[in-house]
């Protein structure tokens, strides 16, 4: 590639070159005669000199009116650099282009279809493997991937863990990555060597007595927990071994061979020919690791499989290996324009959420085998994990903080919306070694109203919530009253409505009230207010349940509907989404979908018998329906467990905007689980049944 010709538009103009590697040295020789090079940029150094040029700050490049920053780095590093300095470049009209000519400031259109993209298929890869004598696989982003968005995030995880242990090393992340870059220019360091280099530059007081070995062990522990297998690629790896091929693992990594053994075992891979780790040999793939592979194996037909265009494709080809590129999860995400996530990558928590999403939806590189390249979700479990879980998880974290700050002694998760939420809350308490004494409170809008009706105004309130059916059915469904003198043809909104049966309703309410009291008395309610969870509601259930207890109920909702409608009811409600946000947020449009998934496997409770036992409505859902939403709940719960265990304590930051990006995907991604598509959104109080496909 003729670099000077490629960037001829900037001949004679002021430019800065980003990168301090030996590749930068080669590029400078091609650029020197035609460009006014202000200096070299780096994310971690702003002084000194290298290759005959000063190392400058980004601020200096801006002040000197640089028109181009030329990035000499691998594609993966280019992403990080663009994320770090892209906004400043845009603001100051500085072009940011990588050494291959890619505009790093160009926004890729958000899409949910891999159309017009030449991608990989399993059949193609197997054919390539069959034709080879020796097969080698890259490890990171090919055979395994991390559940965080960027590899550089690992240093931030380590810094957070150190801070949790009371160890504050100033600029830890910067110093950690700077040391790796410094040592990697001419060799391939091991992790302990990187930390030895870093600690040598830190004051004794700042080290807090910690050693390089301890830091390396801590990073390994954190990274290992984040690593998951790319299942389809691992399966092909095992098939290649089973076919009698010599199969090697060749990895640019600061981990030693024995550590890579552990990673492979985590992936279920126990058979292979050998592992070549760059840190064991002191050289990277670019520096000659493929030559080591060839010397070990002799003449043969080689196939190397990897994701990195430089390390796995271009470098392997220079050493005579045939190559096959598999897209990384990050590659696939970029092809979709980051699926709308671009503005929500600032915090470590955000990058973990997106990383968990990418590591599942793009776990397989073989995204190009379906018709039209549509991104698909084939199981309700993944609908829960990928789309619903981030918002629900943030709500549970928010709810926990409210309970903690306001020191509630009574916590009630109202049925049935609270069924899964209580499970998630309990999991959160386990991580904090706290006991869970919350209550799954048996109720429903129907049960609360039947027990809480007091006067004619209450009946009017209920009657104003229009019932889709006859008056006779309204009486039966909402109050459990069989009225023989009501024609099935009489509409629920006929003149007089429910008030015609005021006496019967009131008399029955007294009995149900006593029965409900029997149930509540068994709950051993403590003194003090009750934190009362409800999902999306006006507050009707809370209003009528309040009449059954002496304790003040404080409602905690995802979203409060029609708040103005109940302003005169004296309800104390705090919602995750504030009233001014309600009409703009995704949950407002999609809470019907959530209600179908956030439910319990038991039917709705209608009232209580004289022994305080719940009396349930007839079950209207099939076994397949129940199994389907339980799979979705398993996905939500697994996501939550993973997130709270991986995210540092101080980094669990709630980001409602990001949660909404996830939720909106339910309308963009193709869902192919027939059981999910056959679900019905049920609202028995209003006698409404809606196919879930009608709200997708």
MARKE-501071 format. One line per 4 residues: number of its first residue (from 1); their letters; for each residue x, y, z of C-alpha. Coordinates in steps of 0.05 Angstrom, whole numbers, plus 5000, padded with zeros to 4 digits. Layout:
NUM = A = X/Y/Z | ... .
//
This chain:
1 = XXXX = 5000/5000/5000 | 5028/5068/4979 | 5011/5110/5041 | 5033/5176/5011 .
5 = XXXX = 4988/5165/4950 | 4930/5141/4993 | 4930/5206/5033 | 4950/5252/4976 .
9 = XXXX = 4893/5300/4993 | 4932/5321/5054 | 4999/5334/5019 | 5034/5394/5050 .
13 = XXXX = 4982/5399/5105 | 4992/5393/5179 | 4980/5323/5205 | 4993/5283/5269 .
17 = XXXX = 5006/5209/5270 | 4973/5169/5325 | 5013/5109/5350 | 5082/5093/5376 .
21 = XXXX = 5092/5023/5349 | 5145/4999/5299 | 5091/5003/5246 | 5089/5078/5259 .
25 = XXXX = 5164/5082/5245 | 5153/5049/5177 | 5095/5095/5161 | 5135/5158/5179 .
29 = XXXX = 5188/5140/5126 | 5134/5141/5073 | 5102/5205/5099 | 5161/5249/5116 .
33 = XXXX = 5173/5281/5048 | 5101/5299/5031 | 5068/5319/5096 | 5079/5370/5151 .
37 = XXXX = 5081/5322/5210 | 5070/5359/5276 | 5087/5299/5319 | 5063/5234/5347 .
41 = XXXX = 5001/5223/5390 | 4990/5170/5442 | 4935/5157/5492 | 4983/5153/5550 .
45 = XXXX = 5043/5198/5533 | 5046/5272/5517 | 5121/5286/5521 | 5188/5261/5497 .
49 = XXXX = 5206/5240/5427 | 5208/5178/5383 | 5231/5162/5312 | 5257/5233/5306 .
53 = XXXX = 5190/5266/5321 | 5163/5298/5385 | 5107/5263/5423 | 5052/5316/5429 .
57 = XXXX = 4985/5324/5463 | 4919/5325/5427 | 4909/5396/5452 | 4974/5416/5417 .
61 = XXXX = 4951/5385/5352 | 4885/5423/5357 | 4920/5489/5371 | 4968/5479/5313 .
65 = XXXX = 4907/5468/5268 | 4922/5397/5247 | 4876/5375/5190 | 4888/5300/5196 .
69 = XXXX = 4904/5250/5250 | 4929/5187/5217 | 4920/5127/5263 | 4972/5072/5256 .
73 = XXXX = 4941/5015/5295 | 4902/4951/5288 | 4827/4957/5275 | 4810/4938/5347 .
77 = XXXX = 4854/4993/5374 | 4827/5042/5323 | 4758/5033/5353 | 4784/5052/5422 .
81 = XXXX = 4822/5112/5395 | 4761/5137/5356 | 4719/5130/5419 | 4771/5169/5459 .
85 = XXXX = 4784/5228/5413 | 4729/5226/5361 | 4686/5280/5392 | 4745/5329/5396 .
89 = XXXX = 4764/5314/5323 | 4693/5328/5300 | 4689/5392/5340 | 4754/5418/5309 .
93 = XXXX = 4743/5392/5238 | 4802/5345/5242 | 4798/5283/5198 | 4811/5217/5235 .
97 = XXXX = 4832/5162/5187 | 4867/5096/5199 | 4928/5072/5160 | 4882/5031/5114 .
101 = XXXX = 4843/5092/5094 | 4781/5080/5137 | 4746/5142/5162 | 4741/5131/5236 .
105 = XXXX = 4691/5188/5245 | 4641/5159/5195 | 4576/5138/5228 | 4551/5071/5204 .
109 = XXXX = 4476/5070/5192 | 4440/5032/5247 | 4411/4968/5217 | 4386/4901/5240 .
113 = XXXX = 4401/4863/5176 | 4468/4838/5149 | 4449/4852/5077 | 4501/4861/5023 .
117 = XXXX = 4556/4835/5069 | 4599/4776/5050 | 4602/4733/5112 | 4622/4665/5138 .
121 = XXXX = 4585/4600/5138 | 4601/4537/5176 | 4602/4496/5112 | 4655/4542/5080 .
125 = XXXX = 4699/4537/5141 | 4693/4462/5147 | 4712/4456/5073 | 4774/4498/5086 .
129 = XXXX = 4793/4455/5146 | 4784/4391/5107 | 4834/4415/5055 | 4888/4433/5106 .
133 = XXXX = 4939/4388/5141 | 4950/4434/5201 | 4898/4481/5229 | 4911/4537/5279 .
137 = XXXX = 4860/4579/5315 | 4866/4648/5346 | 4838/4651/5417 | 4809/4718/5437 .
141 = XXXX = 4750/4742/5396 | 4754/4679/5354 | 4747/4619/5399 | 4727/4658/5461 .
145 = XXXX = 4700/4728/5476 | 4693/4773/5536 | 4628/4796/5566 | 4651/4868/5565 .
149 = XXXX = 4653/4913/5505 | 4727/4930/5499 | 4789/4892/5519 | 4816/4956/5551 .
153 = XXXX = 4759/4952/5601 | 4796/4898/5639 | 4845/4949/5668 | 4785/4989/5695 .
157 = XXXX = 4756/4926/5727 | 4823/4914/5762 | 4827/4987/5785 | 4756/4982/5814 .
161 = XXXX = 4773/4918/5852 | 4836/4950/5881 | 4795/5010/5903 | 4744/4965/5936 .
165 = XXXX = 4803/4935/5975 | 4827/5004/5995 | 4885/5007/5946 | 4887/5071/5904 .
169 = XXXX = 4940/5074/5851 | 4935/5141/5815 | 4921/5135/5740 | 4922/5059/5746 .
173 = XXXX = 4889/5045/5679 | 4933/5093/5641 | 4997/5065/5672 | 4976/4993/5662 .
177 = XXXX = 4961/5002/5588 | 5021/5047/5577 | 5067/4993/5605 | 5037/4940/5560 .
181 = XXXX = 5046/4984/5498 | 5118/5002/5517 | 5139/4929/5526 | 5100/4905/5465 .
185 = XXXX = 5139/4948/5415 | 5196/4899/5408 | 5171/4836/5444 | 5110/4800/5472 .
189 = XXXX = 5110/4809/5548 | 5077/4767/5601 | 5027/4799/5648 | 5074/4797/5708 .
193 = XXXX = 5127/4833/5666 | 5076/4887/5648 | 5060/4899/5721 | 5134/4898/5741 .
197 = XXXX = 5146/4953/5690 | 5086/4992/5716 | 5105/4987/5790 | 5176/5008/5775 .
201 = XXXX = 5149/5077/5756 | 5104/5084/5817 | 5123/5113/5885 | 5131/5062/5940 .
205 = XXXX = 5074/5096/5980 | 5026/5089/5921 | 5041/5015/5912 | 5011/4999/5980 .
209 = XXXX = 5057/4938/5984 | 5023/4903/5926 | 5067/4861/5880 | 5067/4849/5805 .
213 = XXXX = 5049/4776/5816 | 4988/4797/5858 | 4965/4846/5806 | 4974/4795/5750 .
217 = XXXX = 4935/4743/5790 | 4879/4793/5803 | 4873/4812/5729 | 4873/4739/5709 .
221 = XXXX = 4817/4724/5759 | 4774/4781/5734 | 4787/4767/5661 | 4775/4692/5668 .
225 = XXXX = 4706/4707/5697 | 4688/4751/5637 | 4710/4700/5585 | 4658/4655/5551 .
229 = XXXX = 4665/4607/5492 | 4640/4622/5423 | 4601/4558/5420 | 4598/4547/5345 .
233 = XXXX = 4672/4560/5335 | 4690/4515/5393 | 4648/4460/5363 | 4685/4466/5297 .
237 = XXXX = 4751/4465/5335 | 4731/4399/5368 | 4708/4370/5301 | 4775/4387/5270 .
241 = XXXX = 4811/4350/5326 | 4764/4291/5320 | 4778/4286/5246 | 4851/4273/5260 .
245 = XXXX = 4878/4342/5242 | 4936/4373/5280 | 4902/4432/5313 | 4941/4488/5347 .
249 = XXXX = 4921/4549/5386 | 4963/4610/5368 | 4950/4671/5410 | 4977/4741/5420 .
253 = XXXX = 4968/4745/5495 | 5004/4763/5559 | 4977/4699/5590 | 5021/4637/5594 .
257 = XXXX = 5006/4570/5563 | 4980/4540/5628 | 4929/4596/5635 | 4905/4584/5564 .
261 = XXXX = 4896/4511/5583 | 4846/4534/5636 | 4809/4578/5585 | 4803/4520/5537 .
265 = XXXX = 4777/4474/5591 | 4725/4526/5608 | 4703/4520/5535 | 4699/4444/5540 .
269 = XXXX = 4762/4436/5497 | 4811/4386/5525 | 4844/4357/5463 | 4890/4395/5415 .
273 = XXXX = 4961/4389/5390 | 4993/4448/5426 | 4987/4520/5448 | 5032/4576/5424 .
277 = XXXX = 5026/4637/5469 | 5064/4699/5447 | 5086/4713/5518 | 5119/4644/5524 .
281 = XXXX = 5161/4656/5462 | 5171/4731/5471 | 5145/4748/5401 | 5077/4765/5374 .
285 = XXXX = 5045/4740/5310 | 5069/4801/5273 | 5139/4791/5301 | 5147/4718/5281 .
289 = XXXX = 5102/4672/5321 | 5078/4639/5257 | 5150/4621/5240 | 5153/4584/5307 .
293 = XXXX = 5091/4545/5286 | 5121/4526/5219 | 5187/4505/5251 | 5148/4459/5298 .
297 = XXXX = 5108/4427/5243 | 5150/4426/5180 | 5123/4431/5109 | 5047/4424/5107 .
301 = XXXX = 4984/4457/5083 | 4967/4508/5137 | 4901/4542/5153 | 4899/4596/5206 .
305 = XXXX = 4831/4619/5232 | 4824/4686/5267 | 4788/4753/5271 | 4843/4806/5268 .
309 = XXXX = 4857/4831/5198 | 4930/4847/5215 | 4952/4794/5265 | 4910/4735/5239 .
313 = XXXX = 4904/4749/5165 | 4958/4794/5136 | 5014/4769/5182 | 4996/4696/5173 .
317 = XXXX = 4995/4704/5098 | 5065/4735/5100 | 5089/4669/5130 | 5055/4628/5076 .
321 = XXXX = 4994/4606/5115 | 4925/4604/5083 | 4876/4642/5126 | 4802/4646/5142 .
325 = XXXX = 4773/4706/5177 | 4717/4700/5227 | 4684/4764/5248 | 4689/4782/5322 .
329 = XXXX = 4627/4802/5361 | 4654/4874/5358 | 4660/4870/5282 | 4588/4847/5276 .
333 = XXXX = 4563/4901/5323 | 4599/4954/5281 | 4567/4927/5218 | 4499/4943/5248 .
337 = XXXX = 4519/5015/5266 | 4525/4992/5339 | 4449/4979/5339 | 4436/5047/5370 .
341 = XXXX = 4483/5037/5429 | 4536/5088/5406 | 4515/5144/5454 | 4514/5097/5514 .
345 = XXXX = 4584/5070/5522 | 4614/5118/5573 | 4610/5079/5638 | 4639/5011/5653 .
349 = XXXX = 4569/4988/5672 | 4543/5009/5603 | 4599/4973/5568 | 4586/4910/5609 .
353 = XXXX = 4513/4911/5590 | 4528/4920/5516 | 4584/4868/5521 | 4538/4817/5551 .
357 = XXXX = 4489/4831/5495 | 4542/4824/5441 | 4571/4761/5471 | 4504/4727/5466 .
361 = XXXX = 4471/4754/5403 | 4537/4753/5364 | 4568/4694/5399 | 4568/4659/5333 .
365 = XXXX = 4605/4690/5274 | 4559/4653/5227 | 4506/4706/5222 | 4500/4700/5146 .
369 = XXXX = 4464/4634/5138 | 4392/4658/5146 | 4352/4687/5089 | 4362/4761/5082 .
373 = XXXX = 4414/4765/5138 | 4361/4785/5188 | 4386/4786/5260 | 4344/4734/5296 .
377 = XXXX = 4326/4712/5366 | 4302/4641/5366 | 4283/4628/5439 | 4242/4664/5492 .
381 = XXXX = 4302/4656/5539 | 4341/4704/5494 | 4283/4752/5489 | 4287/4757/5565 .
385 = XXXX = 4363/4760/5569 | 4377/4807/5511 | 4318/4854/5509 | 4281/4856/5575 .
389 = XXXX = 4334/4842/5627 | 4374/4907/5626 | 4315/4951/5644 | 4287/4902/5696 .
393 = XXXX = 4356/4895/5727 | 4364/4970/5734 | 4295/4974/5766 | 4314/4921/5818 .
397 = XXXX = 4378/4959/5835 | 4338/5024/5840 | 4286/4990/5884 | 4339/4962/5930 .
401 = XXXX = 4370/5032/5939 | 4302/5062/5955 | 4288/5009/6007 | 4357/5018/6037 .
405 = XXXX = 4354/5094/6039 | 4284/5098/6067 | 4296/5040/6116 | 4234/4999/6102 .
409 = XXXX = 4222/4940/6147 | 4164/4913/6106 | 4175/4897/6032 | 4117/4870/5992 .
413 = XXXX = 4122/4846/5920 | 4051/4844/5896 | 4027/4784/5856 | 4035/4768/5799 .
417 = XXXX = 4081/4822/5772 | 4126/4815/5833 | 4140/4741/5824 | 4205/4748/5784 .
421 = XXXX = 4223/4815/5815 | 4225/4784/5884 | 4271/4729/5859 | 4319/4781/5830 .
425 = XXXX = 4316/4822/5894 | 4334/4760/5934 | 4393/4746/5888 | 4418/4816/5899 .
429 = XXXX = 4414/4808/5974 | 4455/4744/5970 | 4513/4783/5939 | 4510/4830/5998 .
433 = XXXX = 4504/4773/6049 | 4436/4801/6072 | 4375/4761/6091 | 4312/4767/6049 .
437 = XXXX = 4250/4778/6091 | 4208/4807/6035 | 4137/4781/6023 | 4106/4757/5958 .
441 = XXXX = 4040/4791/5972 | 3980/4755/5943 | 3935/4805/5909 | 3908/4831/5844 .
445 = XXXX = 3867/4891/5823 | 3805/4847/5828 | 3822/4819/5897 | 3840/4888/5925 .
449 = XXXX = 3775/4919/5899 | 3731/4862/5924 | 3758/4870/5994 | 3768/4946/5995 .
453 = XXXX = 3701/4972/5968 | 3670/5019/6021 | 3618/5064/5989 | 3582/5085/5926 .
457 = XXXX = 3640/5128/5904 | 3684/5066/5902 | 3635/5030/5858 | 3633/5090/5811 .
461 = XXXX = 3709/5090/5809 | 3708/5018/5787 | 3652/5029/5738 | 3691/5085/5705 .
465 = XXXX = 3744/5033/5686 | 3705/5009/5627 | 3695/4934/5622 | 3696/4902/5553 .
469 = XXXX = 3635/4858/5561 | 3565/4852/5589 | 3542/4878/5657 | 3530/4807/5679 .
473 = XXXX = 3602/4788/5662 | 3628/4851/5695 | 3593/4832/5761 | 3620/4762/5756 .
477 = XXXX = 3691/4778/5738 | 3703/4838/5781 | 3661/4821/5842 | 3646/4747/5838 .
481 = XXXX = 3571/4760/5838 | 3523/4718/5798 | 3464/4763/5782 | 3405/4723/5756 .
485 = XXXX = 3364/4784/5739 | 3417/4813/5692 | 3410/4796/5619 | 3474/4775/5584 .
489 = XXXX = 3456/4827/5532 | 3460/4885/5581 | 3524/4923/5569 | 3571/4939/5626 .
493 = XXXX = 3562/5013/5612 | 3485/5011/5612 | 3451/5064/5654 | 3459/5050/5728 .
497 = XXXX = 3514/4999/5715 | 3544/4968/5777 | 3508/5016/5823 | 3444/4976/5812 .
501 = XXXX = 3479/4922/5854 | 3509/4967/5906 | 3479/4930/5965 | 3502/4861/5942 .
505 = XXXX = 3572/4887/5926 | 3579/4920/5994 | 3554/4860/6033 | 3600/4813/5997 .
509 = XXXX = 3659/4861/6006 | 3652/4856/6082 | 3661/4781/6080 | 3720/4784/6032 .
513 = XXXX = 3752/4838/6075 | 3751/4792/6136 | 3780/4735/6096 | 3835/4780/6069 .
517 = XXXX = 3851/4802/6140 | 3861/4729/6159 | 3913/4723/6104 | 3948/4788/6123 .
521 = XXXX = 3951/4771/6197 | 3994/4711/6180 | 4046/4755/6147 | 4072/4782/6214 .
525 = XXXX = 4074/4854/6189 | 4126/4895/6227 | 4116/4966/6251 | 4131/5019/6200 .
529 = XXXX = 4114/5033/6127 | 4109/4981/6072 | 4149/4985/6008 | 4096/4962/5959 .
533 = XXXX = 4119/4940/5890 | 4073/4944/5830 | 4093/4944/5757 | 4056/4995/5714 .
537 = XXXX = 3992/5020/5746 | 3950/5079/5767 | 3951/5057/5839 | 3883/5023/5844 .
541 = XXXX = 3910/4960/5879 | 3951/5001/5927 | 3892/5046/5943 | 3846/4989/5963 .
545 = XXXX = 3900/4947/5997 | 3916/5009/6040 | 3847/5001/6070 | 3865/4931/6095 .
549 = XXXX = 3926/4950/6136 | 3946/5001/6188 | 4015/5010/6158 | 4026/5064/6106 .
553 = XXXX = 4039/5035/6037 | 4092/5069/5994 | 4086/5047/5922 | 4148/5034/5879 .
557 = XXXX = 4128/5025/5807 | 4163/5019/5740 | 4116/5071/5714 | 4054/5105/5742 .
561 = XXXX = 3997/5113/5693 | 3948/5171/5694 | 3977/5201/5757 | 3929/5260/5753 .
565 = XXXX = 3870/5211/5757 | 3888/5191/5828 | 3919/5255/5855 | 3861/5263/5904 .
569 = XXXX = 3869/5192/5932 | 3926/5207/5979 | 3971/5153/5948 | 4046/5155/5962 .
573 = XXXX = 4079/5129/5898 | 4149/5135/5871 | 4162/5110/5800 | 4226/5087/5766 .
577 = XXXX = 4206/5130/5706 | 4183/5198/5728 | 4115/5224/5706 | 4146/5275/5658 .
581 = XXXX = 4183/5218/5624 | 4126/5169/5619 | 4098/5187/5551 | 4167/5188/5520 .
585 = XXXX = 4198/5124/5547 | 4198/5056/5514 | 4166/5022/5574 | 4104/5064/5563 .
589 = XXXX = 4096/5034/5493 | 4116/4963/5512 | 4094/4948/5582 | 4041/4900/5557 .
593 = XXXX = 4097/4856/5533 | 4131/4860/5600 | 4066/4843/5636 | 4061/4780/5595 .
597 = XXXX = 4131/4758/5617 | 4133/4788/5688 | 4081/4741/5716 | 4074/4679/5758 .
601 = XXXX = 4058/4607/5738 | 3996/4608/5783 | 3930/4640/5762 | 3907/4708/5785 .
605 = XXXX = 3881/4711/5857 | 3809/4737/5860 | 3796/4736/5935 | 3808/4694/5998 .
609 = XXXX = 3767/4642/6033 | 3750/4641/6108 | 3817/4608/6123 | 3856/4663/6089 .
613 = XXXX = 3874/4618/6030 | 3874/4649/5960 | 3817/4634/5912 | 3844/4634/5842 .
617 = XXXX = 3812/4652/5776 | 3809/4596/5724 | 3875/4588/5688 | 3870/4613/5617 .
621 = XXXX = 3942/4601/5596 | 3965/4536/5566 | 4024/4495/5592 | 4064/4518/5531 .
625 = XXXX = 4048/4591/5548 | 4073/4582/5620 | 4135/4545/5598 | 4149/4600/5548 .
629 = XXXX = 4147/4659/5597 | 4186/4617/5648 | 4242/4610/5596 | 4241/4685/5586 .
633 = XXXX = 4245/4694/5662 | 4304/4646/5665 | 4340/4690/5615 | 4325/4753/5655 .
637 = XXXX = 4347/4721/5720 | 4411/4692/5690 | 4428/4760/5660 | 4417/4794/5728 .
641 = XXXX = 4461/4743/5765 | 4516/4752/5714 | 4512/4827/5715 | 4512/4837/5790 .
645 = XXXX = 4570/4788/5798 | 4613/4818/5743 | 4599/4892/5752 | 4641/4925/5806 .
649 = XXXX = 4602/4949/5867 | 4614/5023/5853 | 4599/5017/5779 | 4527/4991/5779 .
653 = XXXX = 4502/5055/5746 | 4430/5059/5724 | 4422/5082/5652 | 4349/5086/5632 .
657 = XXXX = 4365/5112/5562 | 4408/5051/5548 | 4355/5005/5577 | 4305/5035/5528 .
661 = XXXX = 4352/5021/5469 | 4352/4947/5489 | 4276/4946/5498 | 4262/4978/5430 .
665 = XXXX = 4300/4921/5397 | 4238/4878/5408 | 4208/4914/5347 | 4272/4909/5305 .
669 = XXXX = 4300/4840/5315 | 4264/4781/5284 | 4236/4736/5338 | 4225/4665/5313 .
673 = XXXX = 4203/4629/5376 | 4133/4606/5357 | 4113/4596/5430 | 4131/4669/5445 .
677 = XXXX = 4094/4693/5383 | 4032/4655/5405 | 4029/4688/5474 | 3968/4730/5491 .
681 = XXXX = 3969/4794/5531 | 3914/4783/5582 | 3879/4837/5622 | 3822/4801/5657 .
685 = XXXX = 3801/4863/5697 | 3782/4897/5632 | 3765/4831/5597 | 3815/4846/5542 .
689 = XXXX = 3857/4795/5505 | 3910/4817/5455 | 3957/4775/5413 | 4028/4793/5429 .
693 = XXXX = 4044/4799/5355 | 3995/4857/5353 | 4039/4898/5400 | 4107/4878/5372 .
//
